Amino acid sequence: MISDFQAVRENLFPASLGAIEDWEAFPWHRDRTNRIQAHKAHSSQAIAIDVFGTVKMSTDRDRIFDAIAARVGVAPGGPWAITLEWTDTDRLLGEPRPTQVDALAVGSLAALVIECKFTEPGGQCSQTAMLSSGERQCNGSYADQINPGNGLRARCALTSKGVRYWEYIPKVFALDPAVDHTPCPFKADSYQWMRNAVLAAAFGKHHKLQAAALAAFADHPSFPTARKAKRGLLDASLGGHAAITPISYQQITAIACHVGLDQELWTGLSAWVDRKIAGAALRRSELKRFEMDADIWDRAFYDDGEWVSWSDVEEQLRYHEWRAKYPNAVTSLIPYFEELLSLAESYHLETGRHLDVYGVIGELFGAITYGIKLNKNYAHGADGRLGNDHVEIKTITPFKSKDEVFVKVSGNFSKLLVVKINADFQVSSGMVERKKLPKTTKPLLKIKWNDLPHAK
């Protein structure tokens, strides 16, 4: 973890570091193996911290946000308080998993809900994804339908689950909720922009403030959100197509340079942001010349007389990081683990079904992170050994309704490792000694995830 944080610090503008009060508790964006991603040059979280973290820590904060507020059409007026990675703990929209926005700025008269993008597009609604049954919870239209997943009837599958988007959509977008809309006006990445717009409306109503939603983006023609911002983030036919205002990081730093007193700070931040954007754009543009279809981080560049892929470089760095974090790690298994996890996720996204591989993924994660020596297939007893201990490995799969596992009391193990693969295919784990498990007279012992120590 120390090495992870060091890499993150090196990827952040120095004046922004103080905005992270608790590095351990901060809600870092993580990959499927639960690793922090803000060390990457193209991290959207890192560039958001660069800009809004620096503004948060500056004495020019109120001047800058007053100027931004006036630009987007809400009342200026400080003092402004900035929260990075803010979560709607009041559940104003009734979401099962409350929306987390990259930054929230609250002044004395207004609030700004800020979603931040770098090289990636906006997010889409999950309700049209295929279920394991082969059906979809939503047919892609805002029209009367029955959700095959829960049997509930509604025009919007999320409305039937108690999510309150369509309570605010009529006011924000001037759409009649009693009329069918085919296809849904918030298909594709319009969904994320709508969600932030209605969250801003709900927040403003709840706190009796003017409110606006902003989309902060890196302005370069090779980035999808930047291209979309030029055309309009939302369909112009929507009555509230201006419900979310795009503003580039370059525009924000220009505002800071214009109204801020600390010119050295803002000139430095502007140069930092420009270099970061140029670097990410250069990688994309160079690799596009080779007309490769893979994602940028899997493409190649020419170095010292041979073709080398970015994934090759990242793989070696990743091995060093895994070794630093897990001294006993079996790093040779990392490619199999990551490829199998990626295959499981891709298969699920494509078909809505799940491959029967999660037990193997859990075992590989145990071998990689803890150094467990796995037993042969179908061997009697535990799943592996860690020194003199026999280790039983249980996996919580992405489709389990409850985060718990059952363990045979008759099993020959001295330690239990529980690996959890969540719905986003992120992996974490907790290990406990058998002697610390509760006693039972039943053949199976139920272990709840929240009762485990989570160290990995």
C-alpha positions as CSV (number, residue, x, y, z in Angstrom):
1,M,0.0,0.0,0.0
2,I,2.9,2.4,0.7
3,S,4.3,1.8,-2.8
4,D,0.8,2.4,-4.2
5,F,0.4,5.7,-2.4
6,Q,3.9,6.8,-3.4
7,A,3.1,6.2,-7.1
8,V,-0.2,8.1,-6.7
9,R,1.6,11.1,-5.0
10,E,4.0,11.3,-7.9
11,N,1.0,11.5,-10.3
12,L,-0.7,14.3,-8.5
13,F,0.1,18.1,-8.6
14,P,2.0,18.8,-5.4
15,A,-0.4,21.5,-4.2
16,S,-3.3,19.1,-4.3
17,L,-1.9,16.5,-1.9
18,G,-3.3,18.2,1.2
19,A,-6.8,17.7,-0.1
20,I,-6.5,14.0,0.7
21,E,-7.0,14.0,4.5
22,D,-6.9,10.2,5.0
23,W,-5.1,8.3,2.3
24,E,-6.2,5.0,3.6
25,A,-9.9,5.8,3.9
26,F,-10.2,7.9,0.8
27,P,-12.5,6.3,-1.8
28,W,-9.9,5.6,-4.5
29,H,-11.0,4.2,-7.9
30,R,-9.8,0.6,-8.0
31,D,-9.5,-2.1,-10.6
32,R,-10.9,-5.6,-10.6
33,T,-8.2,-6.7,-8.2
34,N,-8.9,-3.9,-5.8
35,R,-5.8,-2.0,-6.7
36,I,-5.8,1.8,-6.7
37,Q,-5.6,3.3,-10.2
38,A,-4.8,7.0,-9.5
39,H,-1.1,6.3,-10.3
40,K,-1.9,5.9,-14.0
41,A,-1.1,8.8,-16.4
42,H,-4.7,8.6,-17.8
43,S,-6.5,8.4,-14.4
44,S,-9.6,10.6,-14.4
45,Q,-9.5,10.6,-10.6
46,A,-6.0,11.9,-10.5
47,I,-6.6,14.8,-12.8
48,A,-9.8,15.7,-10.9
49,I,-7.7,15.8,-7.7
50,D,-5.0,17.8,-9.5
51,V,-7.5,20.6,-10.3
52,F,-10.2,20.5,-7.6
53,G,-7.8,19.4,-4.8
54,T,-5.5,22.3,-5.6
55,V,-8.5,24.8,-5.6
56,K,-9.8,23.3,-2.4
57,M,-6.4,23.9,-0.6
58,S,-6.0,27.4,-2.0
59,T,-6.9,30.8,-0.5
60,D,-8.2,31.7,-4.0
61,R,-10.9,29.0,-3.7
62,D,-13.8,31.4,-3.2
63,R,-12.7,33.6,-6.1
64,I,-12.4,30.7,-8.5
65,F,-15.7,29.1,-7.6
66,D,-17.6,32.4,-7.6
67,A,-16.3,32.8,-11.2
68,I,-17.3,29.2,-12.1
69,A,-20.8,29.6,-10.5
70,A,-21.4,32.8,-12.5
71,R,-20.3,31.1,-15.7
72,V,-22.8,28.2,-15.3
73,G,-25.7,30.5,-14.2
74,V,-26.0,30.0,-10.4
75,A,-25.4,32.5,-7.7
76,P,-21.9,33.1,-6.5
77,G,-21.1,33.5,-2.9
78,G,-18.7,31.8,-0.5
79,P,-17.4,30.4,1.6
80,W,-17.1,27.4,-0.7
81,A,-16.6,23.9,0.7
82,I,-15.2,21.3,-1.7
83,T,-15.6,17.6,-1.2
84,L,-13.7,15.1,-3.4
85,E,-15.5,11.8,-4.2
86,W,-18.7,12.9,-2.5
87,T,-21.4,10.3,-1.9
88,D,-25.2,11.0,-1.6
89,T,-25.5,9.5,1.9
90,D,-29.0,11.0,2.2
91,R,-30.1,8.8,-0.7
92,L,-32.0,11.7,-2.2
93,L,-32.6,9.7,-5.4
94,G,-33.5,6.4,-3.7
95,E,-30.6,4.5,-5.3
96,P,-29.6,1.2,-3.9
97,R,-26.0,2.3,-4.4
98,P,-25.9,6.1,-3.9
99,T,-24.3,8.1,-6.7
100,Q,-20.7,9.1,-6.0
101,V,-19.6,12.2,-7.8
102,D,-16.0,13.3,-8.3
103,A,-16.4,16.7,-6.6
104,L,-19.1,18.6,-4.8
105,A,-18.7,22.4,-4.3
106,V,-21.2,24.0,-1.9
107,G,-21.3,27.8,-1.4
108,S,-23.7,30.0,0.7
109,L,-26.2,30.3,-2.2
110,A,-25.5,27.5,-4.6
111,A,-24.0,24.0,-5.1
112,L,-22.1,22.5,-8.0
113,V,-22.2,18.7,-8.7
114,I,-19.1,17.9,-10.7
115,E,-18.5,14.8,-12.8
116,C,-14.9,14.5,-14.1
117,K,-13.8,12.7,-17.3
118,F,-10.4,12.3,-18.9
119,T,-9.9,9.8,-21.7
120,E,-13.1,7.9,-21.1
121,P,-16.8,8.4,-22.1
122,G,-19.8,8.7,-19.8
123,G,-21.4,5.7,-18.2
124,Q,-24.5,3.8,-19.3
125,C,-27.6,2.4,-17.6
126,S,-27.2,-1.2,-16.5
127,Q,-30.9,-2.2,-16.8
128,T,-30.6,-3.1,-20.5
129,A,-27.8,-5.6,-19.8
130,M,-28.8,-9.3,-20.3
131,L,-29.6,-11.3,-17.2
132,S,-28.3,-14.9,-16.6
133,S,-31.8,-16.0,-17.8
134,G,-31.1,-14.4,-21.2
135,E,-33.7,-11.7,-20.6
136,R,-33.2,-7.9,-20.0
137,Q,-34.7,-5.9,-17.2
138,C,-35.5,-3.1,-19.7
139,N,-36.2,-3.2,-23.4
140,G,-34.4,0.1,-24.1
141,S,-37.6,2.2,-24.1
142,Y,-39.4,4.3,-21.5
143,A,-42.6,2.4,-22.0
144,D,-44.9,0.2,-20.0
145,Q,-43.2,-3.1,-19.5
146,I,-42.7,-5.9,-16.9
147,N,-39.2,-6.5,-15.5
148,P,-38.5,-10.2,-15.9
149,G,-36.0,-10.0,-13.1
150,N,-38.6,-9.0,-10.4
151,G,-41.9,-9.2,-12.1
152,L,-42.7,-5.5,-11.5
153,R,-44.4,-3.3,-14.1
154,A,-43.3,0.2,-14.8
155,R,-42.1,2.4,-17.7
156,C,-38.6,2.5,-16.2
157,A,-37.1,-0.6,-14.5
158,L,-35.3,1.7,-12.0
159,T,-38.5,3.4,-11.0
160,S,-40.0,0.0,-10.1
161,K,-37.0,-0.4,-7.8
162,G,-37.7,2.9,-5.9
163,V,-35.2,5.0,-7.8
164,R,-36.5,8.5,-8.1
165,Y,-34.9,9.8,-11.3
166,W,-38.3,10.3,-13.0
167,E,-39.5,12.5,-10.1
168,Y,-37.0,15.1,-11.2
169,I,-36.7,14.5,-14.9
170,P,-39.9,16.3,-15.8
171,K,-38.6,19.5,-14.1
172,V,-35.0,19.2,-15.4
173,F,-35.7,18.0,-18.9
174,A,-39.3,19.0,-19.5
175,L,-40.3,15.4,-20.3
176,D,-43.8,14.0,-19.5
177,P,-43.4,10.9,-17.3
178,A,-46.9,9.7,-18.3
179,V,-45.9,9.5,-22.0
180,D,-43.9,6.7,-23.6
181,H,-40.5,7.6,-25.0
182,T,-39.0,5.2,-27.6
183,P,-36.1,4.7,-27.4
184,C,-35.4,5.9,-23.8
185,P,-34.1,9.5,-24.0
186,F,-31.3,8.6,-21.7
187,K,-29.8,5.7,-23.6
188,A,-26.0,5.3,-23.9
189,D,-23.9,7.8,-22.0
190,S,-26.8,10.3,-21.7
191,Y,-27.7,8.2,-18.7
192,Q,-24.7,9.4,-16.6
193,W,-25.3,13.0,-17.5
194,M,-29.0,12.8,-16.6
195,R,-28.2,11.1,-13.3
196,N,-25.8,14.0,-12.3
197,A,-28.3,16.6,-13.5
198,V,-31.2,15.2,-11.4
199,L,-28.9,14.7,-8.4
200,A,-28.0,18.4,-8.6
201,A,-31.7,19.2,-8.7
202,A,-32.4,16.9,-5.7
203,F,-29.5,18.3,-3.7
204,G,-30.5,21.9,-4.4
205,K,-34.1,21.2,-3.3
206,H,-33.0,19.3,-0.2
207,H,-30.6,22.1,0.9
208,K,-32.6,25.0,-0.4
209,L,-29.8,26.1,-2.7
210,Q,-29.5,26.9,-6.4
211,A,-27.7,23.9,-8.0
212,A,-26.0,23.0,-11.2
213,A,-24.4,19.9,-12.7
214,L,-21.0,20.3,-14.4
215,A,-19.0,17.9,-16.5
216,A,-15.3,18.7,-16.2
217,F,-13.3,17.2,-19.1
218,A,-9.9,17.2,-20.7
219,D,-10.3,19.2,-23.9
220,H,-8.6,17.3,-26.7
221,P,-10.2,16.0,-29.9
222,S,-9.0,12.4,-29.3
223,F,-11.0,12.1,-26.1
224,P,-14.7,11.0,-26.5
225,T,-16.1,13.2,-23.8
226,A,-14.4,16.3,-25.3
227,R,-15.8,15.5,-28.7
228,K,-19.3,15.0,-27.2
229,A,-19.0,18.3,-25.3
230,K,-18.5,20.1,-28.5
231,R,-21.8,18.6,-29.9
232,G,-23.7,18.7,-26.6
233,L,-23.6,16.1,-23.9
234,L,-27.3,15.6,-24.2
235,D,-29.6,15.4,-27.1
236,A,-30.6,18.9,-28.2
237,S,-34.2,17.8,-28.5
238,L,-34.4,17.4,-24.7
239,G,-35.9,20.5,-23.1
240,G,-33.2,20.4,-20.5
241,H,-30.2,19.7,-22.8
242,A,-28.3,22.4,-20.9
243,A,-29.0,20.7,-17.6
244,I,-25.4,19.8,-17.3
245,T,-22.7,22.3,-18.3
246,P,-19.4,21.1,-19.8
247,I,-16.3,22.9,-18.7
248,S,-12.8,21.9,-19.6
249,Y,-9.9,21.6,-17.2
250,Q,-8.1,24.1,-19.4
251,Q,-11.0,26.6,-18.9
252,I,-10.9,26.0,-15.2
253,T,-7.2,26.7,-14.9
254,A,-7.7,29.8,-17.2
255,I,-10.3,31.1,-14.8
256,A,-7.9,30.5,-11.9
257,C,-5.2,32.4,-13.6
258,H,-7.6,35.2,-14.4
259,V,-9.2,35.7,-10.9
260,G,-6.6,34.1,-8.6
261,L,-4.0,36.0,-6.7
262,D,-1.4,33.2,-6.5
263,Q,-0.3,33.4,-10.1
264,E,2.7,31.1,-9.7
265,L,0.4,28.3,-8.4
266,W,-2.1,28.6,-11.2
267,T,0.4,28.9,-13.9
268,G,2.1,25.8,-12.5
269,L,-1.2,23.9,-12.4
270,S,-2.1,25.0,-15.9
271,A,1.2,23.7,-17.2
272,W,0.8,20.4,-15.3
273,V,-2.7,19.8,-16.7
274,D,-1.6,20.7,-20.2
275,R,1.3,18.2,-20.0
276,K,-0.9,15.5,-18.6
277,I,-3.5,15.9,-21.3
278,A,-0.9,16.2,-24.1
279,G,0.8,13.0,-22.8
280,A,-2.4,11.0,-22.8
281,A,-3.4,12.3,-26.2
282,L,0.0,11.6,-27.7
283,R,-0.2,8.0,-26.7
284,R,-3.6,7.7,-28.4
285,S,-2.6,9.5,-31.5
286,E,0.7,7.6,-32.0
287,L,-0.9,4.3,-31.6
288,K,-3.9,5.1,-33.9
289,R,-1.4,5.5,-36.7
290,F,-0.7,1.8,-36.5
291,E,-4.5,1.1,-36.9
292,M,-4.6,-1.3,-34.0
293,D,-8.0,-2.2,-32.7
294,A,-7.1,-3.0,-29.1
295,D,-7.5,-0.6,-26.2
296,I,-4.7,1.9,-26.0
297,W,-3.1,0.2,-23.0
298,D,-2.8,-3.0,-25.0
299,R,-1.3,-1.4,-28.1
300,A,2.3,-1.1,-29.0
301,F,5.2,1.3,-29.5
302,Y,8.6,1.0,-31.1
303,D,11.4,1.1,-28.6
304,D,15.1,0.2,-28.9
305,G,14.6,-1.8,-32.1
306,E,11.6,-3.9,-31.1
307,W,7.9,-3.7,-30.7
308,V,6.8,-3.4,-27.0
309,S,3.2,-3.1,-25.8
310,W,2.1,-0.8,-23.1
311,S,0.6,-3.9,-21.4
312,D,4.1,-5.5,-21.4
313,V,5.5,-2.4,-19.6
314,E,2.6,-2.3,-17.2
315,E,2.9,-6.0,-16.6
316,Q,6.5,-5.7,-15.4
317,L,5.6,-2.8,-13.2
318,R,2.6,-4.6,-11.9
319,Y,4.8,-7.6,-11.0
320,H,7.1,-5.4,-9.0
321,E,4.1,-3.8,-7.3
322,W,2.6,-7.2,-6.4
323,R,5.9,-8.3,-5.1
324,A,6.3,-5.2,-2.9
325,K,2.7,-5.5,-1.6
326,Y,2.7,-9.4,-1.3
327,P,6.2,-10.7,-0.6
328,N,5.1,-14.3,-0.9
329,A,3.2,-13.7,-4.1
330,V,3.4,-16.3,-6.9
331,T,3.7,-13.6,-9.7
332,S,3.8,-16.2,-12.5
333,L,0.1,-16.8,-11.9
334,I,-0.9,-13.2,-12.4
335,P,-1.5,-13.5,-16.2
336,Y,-3.8,-16.5,-15.7
337,F,-5.7,-14.7,-13.0
338,E,-6.2,-11.5,-14.9
339,E,-7.1,-13.2,-18.2
340,L,-9.6,-15.5,-16.5
341,L,-11.2,-12.7,-14.6
342,S,-11.4,-10.6,-17.8
343,L,-12.9,-13.5,-19.6
344,A,-15.6,-14.0,-16.9
345,E,-16.5,-10.3,-17.0
346,S,-16.6,-10.1,-20.8
347,Y,-18.7,-13.2,-21.0
348,H,-21.1,-11.8,-18.5
349,L,-21.4,-8.5,-20.2
350,E,-22.0,-10.2,-23.6
351,T,-24.5,-12.8,-22.5
352,G,-25.7,-11.9,-19.1
353,R,-24.6,-15.4,-17.9
354,H,-21.7,-16.4,-15.7
355,L,-18.9,-18.9,-16.4
356,D,-18.2,-21.5,-13.8
357,V,-14.7,-20.2,-13.1
358,Y,-15.1,-18.1,-9.9
359,G,-13.7,-20.8,-7.6
360,V,-10.6,-21.1,-9.7
361,I,-10.2,-17.3,-9.8
362,G,-10.5,-17.2,-6.0
363,E,-7.8,-19.9,-5.7
364,L,-5.5,-18.0,-8.0
365,F,-6.0,-14.8,-6.1
366,G,-5.1,-16.7,-2.9
367,A,-1.9,-18.1,-4.5
368,I,-0.9,-14.7,-5.9
369,T,-1.6,-12.5,-2.9
370,Y,-0.8,-14.9,0.0
371,G,1.6,-17.3,-1.6
372,I,-0.7,-20.3,-1.0
373,K,0.6,-23.4,-2.7
374,L,-2.5,-24.9,-4.4
375,N,-3.2,-28.6,-4.1
376,K,-3.7,-30.7,-7.2
377,N,-7.2,-30.8,-8.7
378,Y,-9.6,-33.0,-6.8
379,A,-7.1,-33.6,-4.0
380,H,-8.8,-34.5,-0.7
381,G,-8.6,-32.0,2.2
382,A,-8.0,-28.3,1.9
383,D,-7.4,-26.3,-1.3
384,G,-3.8,-25.4,-0.5
385,R,-1.0,-25.0,2.0
386,L,0.5,-21.9,3.5
387,G,3.6,-23.0,5.4
388,N,2.3,-25.7,7.8
389,D,-1.3,-24.5,7.5
390,H,-3.9,-26.2,5.4
391,V,-6.0,-23.4,3.7
392,E,-9.6,-23.7,2.6
393,I,-10.6,-21.2,-0.1
394,K,-14.2,-20.1,-0.6
395,T,-15.3,-17.5,-3.2
396,I,-18.2,-15.1,-3.1
397,T,-19.4,-14.8,-6.7
398,P,-20.7,-11.6,-8.4
399,F,-24.2,-13.0,-8.6
400,K,-24.6,-14.1,-5.0
401,S,-27.5,-12.3,-3.3
402,K,-25.8,-12.5,0.1
403,D,-22.1,-11.9,0.9
404,E,-21.6,-15.2,2.8
405,V,-20.1,-18.6,2.3
406,F,-20.6,-22.1,3.8
407,V,-17.8,-24.2,5.0
408,K,-17.8,-27.9,5.9
409,V,-17.0,-28.4,9.5
410,S,-15.5,-31.8,8.7
411,G,-13.0,-30.1,6.4
412,N,-9.3,-30.5,7.1
413,F,-8.1,-26.9,7.3
414,S,-6.5,-24.6,9.8
415,K,-7.1,-21.3,7.9
416,L,-10.0,-20.1,5.9
417,L,-9.6,-17.6,3.0
418,V,-12.7,-16.0,1.6
419,V,-12.3,-14.2,-1.8
420,K,-15.1,-11.8,-2.9
421,I,-15.7,-10.9,-6.5
422,N,-18.2,-8.1,-6.5
423,A,-20.7,-7.1,-9.3
424,D,-18.0,-4.8,-10.8
425,F,-15.6,-7.8,-10.9
426,Q,-13.3,-6.2,-8.3
427,V,-11.6,-8.8,-6.1
428,S,-10.8,-8.6,-2.3
429,S,-10.3,-11.1,0.4
430,G,-10.1,-11.9,4.1
431,M,-8.3,-14.7,5.9
432,V,-9.1,-16.1,9.4
433,E,-7.7,-18.9,11.5
434,R,-10.1,-21.8,12.1
435,K,-9.8,-21.5,15.8
436,K,-11.3,-18.1,15.6
437,L,-14.4,-19.2,13.8
438,P,-17.7,-19.6,15.7
439,K,-18.6,-23.1,16.9
440,T,-21.5,-25.0,15.5
441,T,-23.0,-28.5,15.8
442,K,-24.2,-28.3,12.2
443,P,-22.3,-29.8,9.3
444,L,-22.0,-26.5,7.6
445,L,-20.7,-23.2,9.1
446,K,-22.0,-19.9,7.6
447,I,-19.4,-17.2,7.4
448,K,-20.5,-13.6,6.6
449,W,-18.1,-11.4,4.7
450,N,-18.5,-8.5,7.1
451,D,-17.3,-10.7,10.0
452,L,-14.0,-11.3,8.3
453,P,-10.8,-9.3,8.6
454,H,-10.1,-7.8,5.1
455,A,-6.4,-7.4,4.5
456,K,-6.0,-7.8,0.8
